[in-house]
Amino acid sequence: MYRKFILSLFMIASVAAFAQSRKSVSILGDSYSTYEGYIEPSSNWTWYFAQPRVETTDVNDVKQTWWHQFIKNNGYKLEKNNSYSGSTVCYTGYDGADYTNISFVSRMDNLGSPDLILIFGATNDSWANVPLGDLIYENWTPEDLKSFNPALTYMLDHMSNRYINAEIVYLINNGLKDEVTNSIKEACNHYGIRYVELKDIDKTAGHPNQHGMTQIADQLTKALK
C-alpha cells in the first residue's frame, strides 16, 4: 500500500512538472484570433462565435482556430489571448475614428508572462487606410501613434523591453497593402523579431475559414521549426 501511495505521488508530481515545463503562448491580435469565451478581457469584440454566422464563417469550434491548433499541436499552453475584432495597431481606426483604447499599442501590456508572443495585426490598419507615417525608432509622441508606422515601431520597441525573456513572432497576413507588409518586415528586422509571412490563406468574408485556420497553424509551425 505504501509503495502504491509513493508511486501515485510520483506520478502526480511528474504530471505537474510536465505541465509547468510546457512553454506558454500569448496572442495579441484582431478578429482573426478571436473566439467567443476565449479572449481576455471578455469585453473585447469578437468575430468567431460558438454559434457562428454561417454567411461569414464555417468556424464553429474553438479547436478550429489557428492559435488553438498551433498551441495543441506543438505542446504549448495558452497564457492569454488578448485579441479584439476590428482593432488597429495605431490609434486611428475606420473612417478616422479614435481607436486609442482598443489599439494594439494600448493592449500590449496585458499579455501575462508568456514564453512566446504571437502578434497578428495590421489587417485593419491596411483595410481602414489609416495614415502610414514614417518608421521612427525613438522619441514617439501621442500624435505619432495615430499613424501605423510609428505605432508599429513603438509597439515592437516597447514589447521587446517589456517581455524581456519572451520570443516575439509577428504574423503578417496575406493581402495587405505592399507598404504595410514592407513596413512590418523592416521594423521586425530592425528589432531582431522573427516574422512569418502567410501565403494564400483561404478566407470567407475576408476572414480565415476552417481551411484557412489550419493553413495559418501549419505555416506558423513550419516557419518556427
mmCIF file of the C-alpha atoms, coordinates in Angstrom:
data_MODEL
# 
_entry.id   MODEL 
# 
loop_
_atom_site.group_PDB 
_atom_site.id 
_atom_site.type_symbol 
_atom_site.label_atom_id 
_atom_site.label_alt_id 
_atom_site.label_comp_id 
_atom_site.label_asym_id 
_atom_site.label_entity_id 
_atom_site.label_seq_id 
_atom_site.pdbx_PDB_ins_code 
_atom_site.Cartn_x 
_atom_site.Cartn_y 
_atom_site.Cartn_z 
_atom_site.occupancy 
_atom_site.B_iso_or_equiv 
_atom_site.pdbx_formal_charge 
_atom_site.auth_seq_id 
_atom_site.auth_comp_id 
_atom_site.auth_asym_id 
_atom_site.auth_atom_id 
_atom_site.pdbx_PDB_model_num 
ATOM 1   C CA . MET A 1 1   ? 0.000   0.000  0.000   1.00 0.00 ? 1   MET A CA 1 
ATOM 2   C CA . TYR A 1 2   ? 2.796   2.384  0.938   1.00 0.00 ? 2   TYR A CA 1 
ATOM 3   C CA . ARG A 1 3   ? 4.601   1.705  -2.349  1.00 0.00 ? 3   ARG A CA 1 
ATOM 4   C CA . LYS A 1 4   ? 1.407   2.409  -4.291  1.00 0.00 ? 4   LYS A CA 1 
ATOM 5   C CA . PHE A 1 5   ? 0.989   5.663  -2.385  1.00 0.00 ? 5   PHE A CA 1 
ATOM 6   C CA . ILE A 1 6   ? 4.557   6.728  -3.176  1.00 0.00 ? 6   ILE A CA 1 
ATOM 7   C CA . LEU A 1 7   ? 4.096   5.769  -6.833  1.00 0.00 ? 7   LEU A CA 1 
ATOM 8   C CA . SER A 1 8   ? 0.896   7.828  -7.015  1.00 0.00 ? 8   SER A CA 1 
ATOM 9   C CA . LEU A 1 9   ? 2.669   10.846 -5.548  1.00 0.00 ? 9   LEU A CA 1 
ATOM 10  C CA . PHE A 1 10  ? 5.492   10.419 -8.057  1.00 0.00 ? 10  PHE A CA 1 
ATOM 11  C CA . MET A 1 11  ? 3.070   10.259 -10.973 1.00 0.00 ? 11  MET A CA 1 
ATOM 12  C CA . ILE A 1 12  ? 1.211   13.364 -9.781  1.00 0.00 ? 12  ILE A CA 1 
ATOM 13  C CA . ALA A 1 13  ? 4.479   15.227 -9.353  1.00 0.00 ? 13  ALA A CA 1 
ATOM 14  C CA . SER A 1 14  ? 5.635   14.133 -12.818 1.00 0.00 ? 14  SER A CA 1 
ATOM 15  C CA . VAL A 1 15  ? 2.433   15.331 -14.463 1.00 0.00 ? 15  VAL A CA 1 
ATOM 16  C CA . ALA A 1 16  ? 2.667   18.656 -12.637 1.00 0.00 ? 16  ALA A CA 1 
ATOM 17  C CA . ALA A 1 17  ? 6.316   19.074 -13.622 1.00 0.00 ? 17  ALA A CA 1 
ATOM 18  C CA . PHE A 1 18  ? 5.482   18.345 -17.267 1.00 0.00 ? 18  PHE A CA 1 
ATOM 19  C CA . ALA A 1 19  ? 2.665   20.912 -17.241 1.00 0.00 ? 19  ALA A CA 1 
ATOM 20  C CA . GLN A 1 20  ? 4.956   23.526 -15.746 1.00 0.00 ? 20  GLN A CA 1 
ATOM 21  C CA . SER A 1 21  ? 7.694   22.785 -18.274 1.00 0.00 ? 21  SER A CA 1 
ATOM 22  C CA . ARG A 1 22  ? 5.472   23.486 -21.269 1.00 0.00 ? 22  ARG A CA 1 
ATOM 23  C CA . LYS A 1 23  ? 6.074   26.875 -22.834 1.00 0.00 ? 23  LYS A CA 1 
ATOM 24  C CA . SER A 1 24  ? 3.258   29.392 -22.602 1.00 0.00 ? 24  SER A CA 1 
ATOM 25  C CA . VAL A 1 25  ? 1.903   31.407 -25.522 1.00 0.00 ? 25  VAL A CA 1 
ATOM 26  C CA . SER A 1 26  ? 0.088   34.750 -25.591 1.00 0.00 ? 26  SER A CA 1 
ATOM 27  C CA . ILE A 1 27  ? -1.609  36.294 -28.604 1.00 0.00 ? 27  ILE A CA 1 
ATOM 28  C CA . LEU A 1 28  ? -2.022  39.980 -29.380 1.00 0.00 ? 28  LEU A CA 1 
ATOM 29  C CA . GLY A 1 29  ? -4.458  40.095 -32.246 1.00 0.00 ? 29  GLY A CA 1 
ATOM 30  C CA . ASP A 1 30  ? -7.569  41.290 -34.031 1.00 0.00 ? 30  ASP A CA 1 
ATOM 31  C CA . SER A 1 31  ? -10.649 39.447 -35.311 1.00 0.00 ? 31  SER A CA 1 
ATOM 32  C CA . TYR A 1 32  ? -8.578  36.643 -36.858 1.00 0.00 ? 32  TYR A CA 1 
ATOM 33  C CA . SER A 1 33  ? -7.556  35.499 -33.374 1.00 0.00 ? 33  SER A CA 1 
ATOM 34  C CA . THR A 1 34  ? -10.858 35.913 -31.509 1.00 0.00 ? 34  THR A CA 1 
ATOM 35  C CA . TYR A 1 35  ? -13.296 33.280 -30.334 1.00 0.00 ? 35  TYR A CA 1 
ATOM 36  C CA . GLU A 1 36  ? -16.243 33.803 -28.016 1.00 0.00 ? 36  GLU A CA 1 
ATOM 37  C CA . GLY A 1 37  ? -15.373 32.919 -24.423 1.00 0.00 ? 37  GLY A CA 1 
ATOM 38  C CA . TYR A 1 38  ? -11.645 32.510 -25.033 1.00 0.00 ? 38  TYR A CA 1 
ATOM 39  C CA . ILE A 1 39  ? -10.314 36.068 -25.179 1.00 0.00 ? 39  ILE A CA 1 
ATOM 40  C CA . GLU A 1 40  ? -9.314  38.428 -22.380 1.00 0.00 ? 40  GLU A CA 1 
ATOM 41  C CA . PRO A 1 41  ? -10.751 40.788 -21.409 1.00 0.00 ? 41  PRO A CA 1 
ATOM 42  C CA . SER A 1 42  ? -14.088 39.136 -22.186 1.00 0.00 ? 42  SER A CA 1 
ATOM 43  C CA . SER A 1 43  ? -15.488 42.534 -23.217 1.00 0.00 ? 43  SER A CA 1 
ATOM 44  C CA . ASN A 1 44  ? -13.286 42.528 -26.344 1.00 0.00 ? 44  ASN A CA 1 
ATOM 45  C CA . TRP A 1 45  ? -15.277 42.347 -29.546 1.00 0.00 ? 45  TRP A CA 1 
ATOM 46  C CA . THR A 1 46  ? -15.152 39.011 -31.345 1.00 0.00 ? 46  THR A CA 1 
ATOM 47  C CA . TRP A 1 47  ? -15.729 37.726 -34.860 1.00 0.00 ? 47  TRP A CA 1 
ATOM 48  C CA . TYR A 1 48  ? -15.911 33.981 -34.207 1.00 0.00 ? 48  TYR A CA 1 
ATOM 49  C CA . PHE A 1 49  ? -18.799 32.673 -32.091 1.00 0.00 ? 49  PHE A CA 1 
ATOM 50  C CA . ALA A 1 50  ? -19.815 29.294 -30.691 1.00 0.00 ? 50  ALA A CA 1 
ATOM 51  C CA . GLN A 1 51  ? -22.938 29.664 -32.835 1.00 0.00 ? 51  GLN A CA 1 
ATOM 52  C CA . PRO A 1 52  ? -21.410 31.263 -35.924 1.00 0.00 ? 52  PRO A CA 1 
ATOM 53  C CA . ARG A 1 53  ? -22.986 33.479 -38.510 1.00 0.00 ? 53  ARG A CA 1 
ATOM 54  C CA . VAL A 1 54  ? -22.998 30.970 -41.354 1.00 0.00 ? 54  VAL A CA 1 
ATOM 55  C CA . GLU A 1 55  ? -22.811 33.684 -44.004 1.00 0.00 ? 55  GLU A CA 1 
ATOM 56  C CA . THR A 1 56  ? -19.427 34.850 -42.672 1.00 0.00 ? 56  THR A CA 1 
ATOM 57  C CA . THR A 1 57  ? -17.664 31.703 -41.462 1.00 0.00 ? 57  THR A CA 1 
ATOM 58  C CA . ASP A 1 58  ? -17.792 27.947 -41.048 1.00 0.00 ? 58  ASP A CA 1 
ATOM 59  C CA . VAL A 1 59  ? -15.597 28.081 -37.918 1.00 0.00 ? 59  VAL A CA 1 
ATOM 60  C CA . ASN A 1 60  ? -17.850 26.728 -35.146 1.00 0.00 ? 60  ASN A CA 1 
ATOM 61  C CA . ASP A 1 61  ? -15.438 25.277 -32.584 1.00 0.00 ? 61  ASP A CA 1 
ATOM 62  C CA . VAL A 1 62  ? -12.543 26.910 -30.759 1.00 0.00 ? 62  VAL A CA 1 
ATOM 63  C CA . LYS A 1 63  ? -10.429 23.865 -31.655 1.00 0.00 ? 63  LYS A CA 1 
ATOM 64  C CA . GLN A 1 64  ? -10.616 25.008 -35.282 1.00 0.00 ? 64  GLN A CA 1 
ATOM 65  C CA . THR A 1 65  ? -8.936  28.363 -34.618 1.00 0.00 ? 65  THR A CA 1 
ATOM 66  C CA . TRP A 1 66  ? -5.369  28.757 -35.828 1.00 0.00 ? 66  TRP A CA 1 
ATOM 67  C CA . TRP A 1 67  ? -3.995  29.516 -32.383 1.00 0.00 ? 67  TRP A CA 1 
ATOM 68  C CA . HIS A 1 68  ? -5.693  26.568 -30.682 1.00 0.00 ? 68  HIS A CA 1 
ATOM 69  C CA . GLN A 1 69  ? -4.345  24.199 -33.343 1.00 0.00 ? 69  GLN A CA 1 
ATOM 70  C CA . PHE A 1 70  ? -0.851  25.679 -33.103 1.00 0.00 ? 70  PHE A CA 1 
ATOM 71  C CA . ILE A 1 71  ? -0.735  25.518 -29.313 1.00 0.00 ? 71  ILE A CA 1 
ATOM 72  C CA . LYS A 1 72  ? -2.107  21.984 -29.067 1.00 0.00 ? 72  LYS A CA 1 
ATOM 73  C CA . ASN A 1 73  ? -0.081  20.524 -31.927 1.00 0.00 ? 73  ASN A CA 1 
ATOM 74  C CA . ASN A 1 74  ? 3.175   21.893 -30.550 1.00 0.00 ? 74  ASN A CA 1 
ATOM 75  C CA . GLY A 1 75  ? 2.698   21.098 -26.875 1.00 0.00 ? 75  GLY A CA 1 
ATOM 76  C CA . TYR A 1 76  ? 2.371   24.691 -25.670 1.00 0.00 ? 76  TYR A CA 1 
ATOM 77  C CA . LYS A 1 77  ? -0.129  26.119 -23.206 1.00 0.00 ? 77  LYS A CA 1 
ATOM 78  C CA . LEU A 1 78  ? -2.195  29.284 -23.576 1.00 0.00 ? 78  LEU A CA 1 
ATOM 79  C CA . GLU A 1 79  ? -1.215  32.172 -21.324 1.00 0.00 ? 79  GLU A CA 1 
ATOM 80  C CA . LYS A 1 80  ? -3.558  34.871 -22.639 1.00 0.00 ? 80  LYS A CA 1 
ATOM 81  C CA . ASN A 1 81  ? -5.334  35.726 -25.868 1.00 0.00 ? 81  ASN A CA 1 
ATOM 82  C CA . ASN A 1 82  ? -5.847  39.494 -25.978 1.00 0.00 ? 82  ASN A CA 1 
ATOM 83  C CA . SER A 1 83  ? -7.496  39.878 -29.358 1.00 0.00 ? 83  SER A CA 1 
ATOM 84  C CA . TYR A 1 84  ? -10.066 42.477 -30.371 1.00 0.00 ? 84  TYR A CA 1 
ATOM 85  C CA . SER A 1 85  ? -12.104 42.341 -33.547 1.00 0.00 ? 85  SER A CA 1 
ATOM 86  C CA . GLY A 1 86  ? -11.635 45.404 -35.742 1.00 0.00 ? 86  GLY A CA 1 
ATOM 87  C CA . SER A 1 87  ? -8.655  46.725 -33.802 1.00 0.00 ? 87  SER A CA 1 
ATOM 88  C CA . THR A 1 88  ? -5.787  48.590 -35.405 1.00 0.00 ? 88  THR A CA 1 
ATOM 89  C CA . VAL A 1 89  ? -2.158  48.728 -34.343 1.00 0.00 ? 89  VAL A CA 1 
ATOM 90  C CA . CYS A 1 90  ? -2.277  52.524 -34.238 1.00 0.00 ? 90  CYS A CA 1 
ATOM 91  C CA . TYR A 1 91  ? -4.703  54.907 -32.557 1.00 0.00 ? 91  TYR A CA 1 
ATOM 92  C CA . THR A 1 92  ? -6.674  55.582 -35.766 1.00 0.00 ? 92  THR A CA 1 
ATOM 93  C CA . GLY A 1 93  ? -9.481  53.308 -36.915 1.00 0.00 ? 93  GLY A CA 1 
ATOM 94  C CA . TYR A 1 94  ? -12.088 53.131 -39.637 1.00 0.00 ? 94  TYR A CA 1 
ATOM 95  C CA . ASP A 1 95  ? -13.292 56.466 -41.033 1.00 0.00 ? 95  ASP A CA 1 
ATOM 96  C CA . GLY A 1 96  ? -10.650 58.197 -38.953 1.00 0.00 ? 96  GLY A CA 1 
ATOM 97  C CA . ALA A 1 97  ? -12.299 57.195 -35.664 1.00 0.00 ? 97  ALA A CA 1 
ATOM 98  C CA . ASP A 1 98  ? -10.344 57.259 -32.409 1.00 0.00 ? 98  ASP A CA 1 
ATOM 99  C CA . TYR A 1 99  ? -9.323  53.641 -31.690 1.00 0.00 ? 99  TYR A CA 1 
ATOM 100 C CA . THR A 1 100 ? -6.865  54.506 -28.948 1.00 0.00 ? 100 THR A CA 1 
ATOM 101 C CA . ASN A 1 101 ? -8.475  52.312 -26.292 1.00 0.00 ? 101 ASN A CA 1 
ATOM 102 C CA . ILE A 1 102 ? -8.703  49.200 -28.462 1.00 0.00 ? 102 ILE A CA 1 
ATOM 103 C CA . SER A 1 103 ? -5.435  49.609 -30.384 1.00 0.00 ? 103 SER A CA 1 
ATOM 104 C CA . PHE A 1 104 ? -2.640  47.073 -30.186 1.00 0.00 ? 104 PHE A CA 1 
ATOM 105 C CA . VAL A 1 105 ? -0.489  49.763 -28.571 1.00 0.00 ? 105 VAL A CA 1 
ATOM 106 C CA . SER A 1 106 ? -2.980  50.169 -25.723 1.00 0.00 ? 106 SER A CA 1 
ATOM 107 C CA . ARG A 1 107 ? -3.423  46.408 -25.184 1.00 0.00 ? 107 ARG A CA 1 
ATOM 108 C CA . MET A 1 108 ? 0.178   45.245 -25.498 1.00 0.00 ? 108 MET A CA 1 
ATOM 109 C CA . ASP A 1 109 ? 0.917   45.284 -21.745 1.00 0.00 ? 109 ASP A CA 1 
ATOM 110 C CA . ASN A 1 110 ? -1.918  42.892 -20.964 1.00 0.00 ? 110 ASN A CA 1 
ATOM 111 C CA . LEU A 1 111 ? -0.439  39.580 -22.107 1.00 0.00 ? 111 LEU A CA 1 
ATOM 112 C CA . GLY A 1 112 ? 0.576   37.913 -18.857 1.00 0.00 ? 112 GLY A CA 1 
ATOM 113 C CA . SER A 1 113 ? 4.045   36.335 -18.593 1.00 0.00 ? 113 SER A CA 1 
ATOM 114 C CA . PRO A 1 114 ? 4.426   34.172 -21.705 1.00 0.00 ? 114 PRO A CA 1 
ATOM 115 C CA . ASP A 1 115 ? 7.432   32.442 -23.224 1.00 0.00 ? 115 ASP A CA 1 
ATOM 116 C CA . LEU A 1 116 ? 6.211   33.125 -26.763 1.00 0.00 ? 116 LEU A CA 1 
ATOM 117 C CA . ILE A 1 117 ? 4.168   36.084 -28.030 1.00 0.00 ? 117 ILE A CA 1 
ATOM 118 C CA . LEU A 1 118 ? 2.390   35.940 -31.360 1.00 0.00 ? 118 LEU A CA 1 
ATOM 119 C CA . ILE A 1 119 ? 1.423   39.333 -32.788 1.00 0.00 ? 119 ILE A CA 1 
ATOM 120 C CA . PHE A 1 120 ? -1.132  39.083 -35.572 1.00 0.00 ? 120 PHE A CA 1 
ATOM 121 C CA . GLY A 1 121 ? -2.124  42.587 -36.584 1.00 0.00 ? 121 GLY A CA 1 
ATOM 122 C CA . ALA A 1 122 ? -2.155  45.334 -39.234 1.00 0.00 ? 122 ALA A CA 1 
ATOM 123 C CA . THR A 1 123 ? -5.030  43.891 -41.236 1.00 0.00 ? 123 THR A CA 1 
ATOM 124 C CA . ASN A 1 124 ? -7.419  46.600 -40.070 1.00 0.00 ? 124 ASN A CA 1 
ATOM 125 C CA . ASP A 1 125 ? -4.772  49.306 -40.455 1.00 0.00 ? 125 ASP A CA 1 
ATOM 126 C CA . SER A 1 126 ? -4.480  48.241 -44.089 1.00 0.00 ? 126 SER A CA 1 
ATOM 127 C CA . TRP A 1 127 ? -8.220  47.921 -44.678 1.00 0.00 ? 127 TRP A CA 1 
ATOM 128 C CA . ALA A 1 128 ? -9.054  51.201 -42.907 1.00 0.00 ? 128 ALA A CA 1 
ATOM 129 C CA . ASN A 1 129 ? -6.487  53.195 -44.892 1.00 0.00 ? 129 ASN A CA 1 
ATOM 130 C CA . VAL A 1 130 ? -5.062  54.705 -41.719 1.00 0.00 ? 130 VAL A CA 1 
ATOM 131 C CA . PRO A 1 131 ? -2.219  57.235 -42.075 1.00 0.00 ? 131 PRO A CA 1 
ATOM 132 C CA . LEU A 1 132 ? 1.082   55.437 -42.592 1.00 0.00 ? 132 LEU A CA 1 
ATOM 133 C CA . GLY A 1 133 ? 3.598   57.943 -41.291 1.00 0.00 ? 133 GLY A CA 1 
ATOM 134 C CA . ASP A 1 134 ? 7.303   57.162 -41.026 1.00 0.00 ? 134 ASP A CA 1 
ATOM 135 C CA . LEU A 1 135 ? 9.241   54.365 -39.382 1.00 0.00 ? 135 LEU A CA 1 
ATOM 136 C CA . ILE A 1 136 ? 10.818  56.127 -36.425 1.00 0.00 ? 136 ILE A CA 1 
ATOM 137 C CA . TYR A 1 137 ? 12.687  54.408 -33.624 1.00 0.00 ? 137 TYR A CA 1 
ATOM 138 C CA . GLU A 1 138 ? 12.705  56.892 -30.750 1.00 0.00 ? 138 GLU A CA 1 
ATOM 139 C CA . ASN A 1 139 ? 11.014  59.925 -29.243 1.00 0.00 ? 139 ASN A CA 1 
ATOM 140 C CA . TRP A 1 140 ? 7.462   58.949 -30.180 1.00 0.00 ? 140 TRP A CA 1 
ATOM 141 C CA . THR A 1 141 ? 4.662   61.384 -29.414 1.00 0.00 ? 141 THR A CA 1 
ATOM 142 C CA . PRO A 1 142 ? 0.933   60.619 -28.947 1.00 0.00 ? 142 PRO A CA 1 
ATOM 143 C CA . GLU A 1 143 ? 0.369   62.269 -32.301 1.00 0.00 ? 143 GLU A CA 1 
ATOM 144 C CA . ASP A 1 144 ? 2.867   59.874 -33.923 1.00 0.00 ? 144 ASP A CA 1 
ATOM 145 C CA . LEU A 1 145 ? 0.895   56.906 -32.627 1.00 0.00 ? 145 LEU A CA 1 
ATOM 146 C CA . LYS A 1 146 ? -2.112  57.894 -34.716 1.00 0.00 ? 146 LYS A CA 1 
ATOM 147 C CA . SER A 1 147 ? -0.180  56.606 -37.755 1.00 0.00 ? 147 SER A CA 1 
ATOM 148 C CA . PHE A 1 148 ? 0.671   52.988 -38.491 1.00 0.00 ? 148 PHE A CA 1 
ATOM 149 C CA . ASN A 1 149 ? 4.442   53.039 -38.957 1.00 0.00 ? 149 ASN A CA 1 
ATOM 150 C CA . PRO A 1 150 ? 5.434   54.893 -35.777 1.00 0.00 ? 150 PRO A CA 1 
ATOM 151 C CA . ALA A 1 151 ? 2.828   52.945 -33.792 1.00 0.00 ? 151 ALA A CA 1 
ATOM 152 C CA . LEU A 1 152 ? 4.296   49.709 -35.140 1.00 0.00 ? 152 LEU A CA 1 
ATOM 153 C CA . THR A 1 153 ? 7.862   50.565 -34.145 1.00 0.00 ? 153 THR A CA 1 
ATOM 154 C CA . TYR A 1 154 ? 6.746   51.896 -30.774 1.00 0.00 ? 154 TYR A CA 1 
ATOM 155 C CA . MET A 1 155 ? 4.896   48.644 -30.098 1.00 0.00 ? 155 MET A CA 1 
ATOM 156 C CA . LEU A 1 156 ? 7.823   46.429 -31.082 1.00 0.00 ? 156 LEU A CA 1 
ATOM 157 C CA . ASP A 1 157 ? 10.292  48.555 -29.138 1.00 0.00 ? 157 ASP A CA 1 
ATOM 158 C CA . HIS A 1 158 ? 8.146   48.537 -26.017 1.00 0.00 ? 158 HIS A CA 1 
ATOM 159 C CA . MET A 1 159 ? 7.311   44.844 -26.153 1.00 0.00 ? 159 MET A CA 1 
ATOM 160 C CA . SER A 1 160 ? 10.953  43.871 -26.699 1.00 0.00 ? 160 SER A CA 1 
ATOM 161 C CA . ASN A 1 161 ? 11.764  45.608 -23.419 1.00 0.00 ? 161 ASN A CA 1 
ATOM 162 C CA . ARG A 1 162 ? 8.563   44.733 -21.577 1.00 0.00 ? 162 ARG A CA 1 
ATOM 163 C CA . TYR A 1 163 ? 8.735   40.973 -22.251 1.00 0.00 ? 163 TYR A CA 1 
ATOM 164 C CA . ILE A 1 164 ? 12.467  40.526 -21.805 1.00 0.00 ? 164 ILE A CA 1 
ATOM 165 C CA . ASN A 1 165 ? 12.660  36.729 -21.903 1.00 0.00 ? 165 ASN A CA 1 
ATOM 166 C CA . ALA A 1 166 ? 9.834   36.097 -24.356 1.00 0.00 ? 166 ALA A CA 1 
ATOM 167 C CA . GLU A 1 167 ? 10.301  35.300 -28.027 1.00 0.00 ? 167 GLU A CA 1 
ATOM 168 C CA . ILE A 1 168 ? 8.143   37.579 -30.178 1.00 0.00 ? 168 ILE A CA 1 
ATOM 169 C CA . VAL A 1 169 ? 6.902   36.463 -33.586 1.00 0.00 ? 169 VAL A CA 1 
ATOM 170 C CA . TYR A 1 170 ? 4.890   38.649 -35.955 1.00 0.00 ? 170 TYR A CA 1 
ATOM 171 C CA . LEU A 1 171 ? 2.380   37.005 -38.294 1.00 0.00 ? 171 LEU A CA 1 
ATOM 172 C CA . ILE A 1 172 ? 1.876   39.000 -41.492 1.00 0.00 ? 172 ILE A CA 1 
ATOM 173 C CA . ASN A 1 173 ? -1.476  38.467 -43.156 1.00 0.00 ? 173 ASN A CA 1 
ATOM 174 C CA . ASN A 1 174 ? -1.597  37.940 -46.895 1.00 0.00 ? 174 ASN A CA 1 
ATOM 175 C CA . GLY A 1 175 ? -3.402  40.547 -48.969 1.00 0.00 ? 175 GLY A CA 1 
ATOM 176 C CA . LEU A 1 176 ? -2.195  43.609 -47.076 1.00 0.00 ? 176 LEU A CA 1 
ATOM 177 C CA . LYS A 1 177 ? -1.049  46.726 -48.873 1.00 0.00 ? 177 LYS A CA 1 
ATOM 178 C CA . ASP A 1 178 ? 2.531   46.316 -50.001 1.00 0.00 ? 178 ASP A CA 1 
ATOM 179 C CA . GLU A 1 179 ? 3.652   49.333 -48.000 1.00 0.00 ? 179 GLU A CA 1 
ATOM 180 C CA . VAL A 1 180 ? 2.169   47.854 -44.808 1.00 0.00 ? 180 VAL A CA 1 
ATOM 181 C CA . THR A 1 181 ? 3.809   44.470 -45.368 1.00 0.00 ? 181 THR A CA 1 
ATOM 182 C CA . ASN A 1 182 ? 7.158   46.071 -46.171 1.00 0.00 ? 182 ASN A CA 1 
ATOM 183 C CA . SER A 1 183 ? 6.999   48.248 -43.053 1.00 0.00 ? 183 SER A CA 1 
ATOM 184 C CA . ILE A 1 184 ? 6.371   45.234 -40.831 1.00 0.00 ? 184 ILE A CA 1 
ATOM 185 C CA . LYS A 1 185 ? 9.333   43.399 -42.320 1.00 0.00 ? 185 LYS A CA 1 
ATOM 186 C CA . GLU A 1 186 ? 11.645  46.392 -41.967 1.00 0.00 ? 186 GLU A CA 1 
ATOM 187 C CA . ALA A 1 187 ? 10.580  47.090 -38.376 1.00 0.00 ? 187 ALA A CA 1 
ATOM 188 C CA . CYS A 1 188 ? 10.900  43.439 -37.373 1.00 0.00 ? 188 CYS A CA 1 
ATOM 189 C CA . ASN A 1 189 ? 14.366  43.255 -38.909 1.00 0.00 ? 189 ASN A CA 1 
ATOM 190 C CA . HIS A 1 190 ? 15.374  46.386 -37.007 1.00 0.00 ? 190 HIS A CA 1 
ATOM 191 C CA . TYR A 1 191 ? 14.377  44.818 -33.673 1.00 0.00 ? 191 TYR A CA 1 
ATOM 192 C CA . GLY A 1 192 ? 15.522  41.296 -34.479 1.00 0.00 ? 192 GLY A CA 1 
ATOM 193 C CA . ILE A 1 193 ? 11.963  39.976 -34.313 1.00 0.00 ? 193 ILE A CA 1 
ATOM 194 C CA . ARG A 1 194 ? 11.059  36.990 -36.407 1.00 0.00 ? 194 ARG A CA 1 
ATOM 195 C CA . TYR A 1 195 ? 8.125   37.358 -38.794 1.00 0.00 ? 195 TYR A CA 1 
ATOM 196 C CA . VAL A 1 196 ? 6.075   34.804 -40.699 1.00 0.00 ? 196 VAL A CA 1 
ATOM 197 C CA . GLU A 1 197 ? 4.590   35.997 -43.974 1.00 0.00 ? 197 GLU A CA 1 
ATOM 198 C CA . LEU A 1 198 ? 1.429   33.966 -44.604 1.00 0.00 ? 198 LEU A CA 1 
ATOM 199 C CA . LYS A 1 199 ? 0.612   32.763 -48.100 1.00 0.00 ? 199 LYS A CA 1 
ATOM 200 C CA . ASP A 1 200 ? -2.679  32.022 -49.887 1.00 0.00 ? 200 ASP A CA 1 
ATOM 201 C CA . ILE A 1 201 ? -4.881  31.755 -46.778 1.00 0.00 ? 201 ILE A CA 1 
ATOM 202 C CA . ASP A 1 202 ? -8.414  30.544 -47.575 1.00 0.00 ? 202 ASP A CA 1 
ATOM 203 C CA . LYS A 1 203 ? -10.962 33.102 -46.340 1.00 0.00 ? 203 LYS A CA 1 
ATOM 204 C CA . THR A 1 204 ? -14.683 33.785 -46.166 1.00 0.00 ? 204 THR A CA 1 
ATOM 205 C CA . ALA A 1 205 ? -15.824 37.411 -45.827 1.00 0.00 ? 205 ALA A CA 1 
ATOM 206 C CA . GLY A 1 206 ? -12.174 38.398 -45.545 1.00 0.00 ? 206 GLY A CA 1 
ATOM 207 C CA . HIS A 1 207 ? -11.526 36.118 -42.548 1.00 0.00 ? 207 HIS A CA 1 
ATOM 208 C CA . PRO A 1 208 ? -9.935  32.667 -42.348 1.00 0.00 ? 208 PRO A CA 1 
ATOM 209 C CA . ASN A 1 209 ? -12.414 29.809 -42.550 1.00 0.00 ? 209 ASN A CA 1 
ATOM 210 C CA . GLN A 1 210 ? -11.756 26.293 -41.221 1.00 0.00 ? 210 GLN A CA 1 
ATOM 211 C CA . HIS A 1 211 ? -9.300  25.524 -44.005 1.00 0.00 ? 211 HIS A CA 1 
ATOM 212 C CA . GLY A 1 212 ? -7.636  28.918 -43.657 1.00 0.00 ? 212 GLY A CA 1 
ATOM 213 C CA . MET A 1 213 ? -7.214  28.455 -39.916 1.00 0.00 ? 213 MET A CA 1 
ATOM 214 C CA . THR A 1 214 ? -5.393  25.185 -40.465 1.00 0.00 ? 214 THR A CA 1 
ATOM 215 C CA . GLN A 1 215 ? -3.225  26.809 -43.130 1.00 0.00 ? 215 GLN A CA 1 
ATOM 216 C CA . ILE A 1 216 ? -2.164  29.525 -40.673 1.00 0.00 ? 216 ILE A CA 1 
ATOM 217 C CA . ALA A 1 217 ? -1.353  26.994 -37.942 1.00 0.00 ? 217 ALA A CA 1 
ATOM 218 C CA . ASP A 1 218 ? 0.618   24.827 -40.360 1.00 0.00 ? 218 ASP A CA 1 
ATOM 219 C CA . GLN A 1 219 ? 2.572   27.706 -41.909 1.00 0.00 ? 219 GLN A CA 1 
ATOM 220 C CA . LEU A 1 220 ? 3.437   29.093 -38.482 1.00 0.00 ? 220 LEU A CA 1 
ATOM 221 C CA . THR A 1 221 ? 4.549   25.701 -37.210 1.00 0.00 ? 221 THR A CA 1 
ATOM 222 C CA . LYS A 1 222 ? 6.694   25.114 -40.285 1.00 0.00 ? 222 LYS A CA 1 
ATOM 223 C CA . ALA A 1 223 ? 8.295   28.549 -40.016 1.00 0.00 ? 223 ALA A CA 1 
ATOM 224 C CA . LEU A 1 224 ? 9.185   28.175 -36.338 1.00 0.00 ? 224 LEU A CA 1 
ATOM 225 C CA . LYS A 1 225 ? 10.660  24.719 -36.825 1.00 0.00 ? 225 LYS A CA 1 
# 
